[in-house]
Amino acid sequence: MDASSSIDAINVLLYITAPSLLIAVVLAAVWLDRWSVPVIVVALGAGIVFGNDVLNFYEFSNFSAANLLANIALVFILFHGGFSTRREDFKSVALPAGGLATWGVVLTAIFSYIVLHWGFNWSNEKALLLAVIVSSTDAAAIFSILRRQSLPAKLSSTVEIESAANDPMAILLTTIAVTAFAAGTSVNIQMLAGFLWQFAAGPAIGLAVGWGAVWLFNRLTPEDRGYYYVLFLGLVPITYGMADFVQASGMLAVFTAGYVMGNSSFVHKQGIRNFSEALSTIGNIGMFAMLGLLVSPASWTDFWLQGVLLFIVVTFIARPLAVFLGTLGMKLGTKNKLFISWAGLRGSVPIVLATYPAAAGLEIGIEVFNLVFVAVLLSIVLQGSTLGAVAKWLNLSAPSRPKPLYQLELMTMTSSDYDLVTVELPGPPGARGPRIRELCLPEGAVITMVTRGSEIVLPKGNTYLCGWDHVTILAHAPDAAEVRKALKQPFWQLEERARAEAHAEELLGES
């Protein structure tokens, strides 16, 4: 192929194929959203359709390039996972969520390996690689599905925070396993020491960069707010690069840096939050579309049965055992543990990790990728489509709240501890609560907008608040918890009064 033909092919890819693929993904995702189909499934499907086995728009089989591009996307996805993890939510479920994100991943890998190697007699290399690769759950899939479910706050926080925080552990385990097999050596003391170093040094670097980034954002005052986004684009990858340079975990570093920044006040935070979310979404869609191009369904005739077995082992054996053993003594309750077990969806990270063996030159790499792809696809489709039904079967779900149709954003261009706090008032829907002037809000807190269904209610002193209202308050960031309590307390009292009246009527009826 001459230079001119190569340029034409690149132009077709950049200006025709890739844009068409992205537009098709978005249109299909919006249409399928009514059936709670995750966008990552749509992106995978679009990639497969555009690939060489169906429409043959573009042939892509470079595992090394896929591994590199997927890692870049993961850096921004994991950063946003840390950025969107609220400190108060993490504190309330730190032990179960943190435990499942660390030793829960290890337990899942151990149980999967035992069944695959000793139960099905798969080779040591194949069983171990598959066990560590599929050991983590997927934040993107879980967030997109749980948003439609109204679950107890502690349960939903546990599942969401675990899914956002467990990827680094799976990445560490996979990196160690792939490195060991590629070098032809077994896991030794030196590798275990390297693992401990990665696990300790990664978060330390993330903390340092996160604090430094907050300081830098608060010291700069450029007139063009676009500079903040450029700065963000530099800080996120450099966090990964600094950790990787000293052989620490770059993924743990970026997640920790995101967590620090997401729970700190700094200039233009809302804009950075929106930009980070956009990059995370683009990364997820682009990564899954690329992985869809990479896969070859025509070759699944040799892998589909083993892929189904892998899905069954992880979903019905390894994950439940890891949840029940990993949360002993935490008083989660059997129903909650059953739901957490079923909510262990596999997604983007396992598929990305499945490119590592092939990228490292392991002969088993292509087989591992195809097996993981089949297992992940089954997990997203079967578990994802039945998550709501399982929650109802376990009596854990309630009618889902409608999402607010309006939203305010605070764009700060100078240092300030003010932030917008959004509070979802308890039910029942439409129940009349206090007037705004009757609330005991912290000093300096002002209600800026009340959303009720499809309407915006002007927040005046005589305005009544009602159940399921979405209330936006401008307040000092440290007062956020106090603001939420002041708004929800009157509705909690209404619920207690209603229960007391119902109990009194029941006693009266019995007499």
PyMOL commands that set and color helices and strands:
alter all, ss='L'
color gray80, all
select helices_A, chain A and resi 3-35+39-50+63-83+87-92+94-101+103-119+124-133+139-146+153-165+167-183+189-219+226-245+250-262+269-294+297-302+304-326+334-342+348-353+355-359+365-393+436-438+477-510
alter helices_A, ss='H'
color red, helices_A
select strands_A, chain A and resi 418-424+432-435+446-452+455-457+464-466+470-476
alter strands_A, ss='S'
color yellow, strands_A
deselect
rebuild
show_as cartoon
